[in-house]
Amino acid sequence: MAKRSGSGAFRSVPLSEGSQTCEAPKGQRFPWQVFASDLVGTALLVWVGLSLVILIFGEGSPIKSVLPSEGWRRLVTGFLFGTTGALIVLSPVGMRSGAHINPVVTIAFRLMGKVDLRTTLGYLIAQLSGAILGALPLFAWGSMGKSVAFGATLPGPGFTLSAVLLGEVITTFMMVSLLCVFLGFRKLRPFTPAIFPPLYAIMVWAEAPISGTSTNPARSLGPAIVSGQWQGWWIYWVGPLLGSIAACLVCSFLANRITVAKLYHFDSDRDRLFRRMRLRESSEQMTAPSSSTQTVEKPWII
């Protein structure tokens, strides 16, 4: 596990019993089903989630006459978007992949020492590809979709870029911090998917006018490509990444408690990809003198 020393540097500390690292299999077949499942999960999140955005906010939508208050529509949209994510987590797709469906979630697991570099890259490629594929069906919304840039996240009018960036940092920090807390405590762990509907309802209601409340670079990439709207595109990469890193720093004391790089279905792991121990480190710690207290200096990020 990565931990800060008194000087502010990061060092590795022995993994507690039960703490497990997801490593890409060596000498075994490529775990394409895991990455394919996360690709499908991310595509579903973008397709269904942004279809909800278009339906509720698009020009000519009947929802506007039923629910004229924009604030209430943001609240409902956030709740339904979060519910979409939660259902993907609970689904067979989420069971197979761990339901990261967001690059900053995978990066958070990486910073917490739960996935290795090769696995991280596999997830990121799958998520970005899934977001692009999931955005293509949004063309079916036609002019209604175009009226809201197919759900693209854009800086709100009247807000500075620094305010928009800060909005993404704060919302992503909240999301990743809550994941760390729920995954870090056994009694809360089964309720992890329940985070998303109320969290996104509140965040979208309060913050969407500023940045659009992305918290997910893949979610922003898909509609940006199909709409051609790239204003402030870098914010939706830098902001979520900074928020995720900050959350991992604040919640680093929970790293040993997070046992597997999944958001649900913690005991389901057909190819044991998610339950591969750091055998080399464990062996070194067992053979080294005073292994219970000795630490090995290593980079925080490889």
Buried (B, 14 or more C-beta within 10 A) or exposed (E): BBBEEEEEEBBBBBBEEEBBBBBBBEEEEEBEBBBBBBBBBBBBBBBBBBBBBBBBBBEEBEBBEEBEEBEEBBBBBBBBBBBBBBBBBBBEBBBBBBBBBBBBBBBBBBBBBBBBEEBBBBBBBBBBBBBBBBBBBBEEBEEBBBBBBBBBBBBBEEBEEEEBBBBBBBBBBBBBBBBBBBBBEEEBBEEBBBBBBEBBBBBBBBBBBBBBBBBBBBBBBBBBBBBEBEEBBEBBBBBBBBBBBBBBEEBBEBBBBBBBBBBBBBEEBEBEBBBBBBEEBEEBBEEEEEEEEEEEEEEBEE
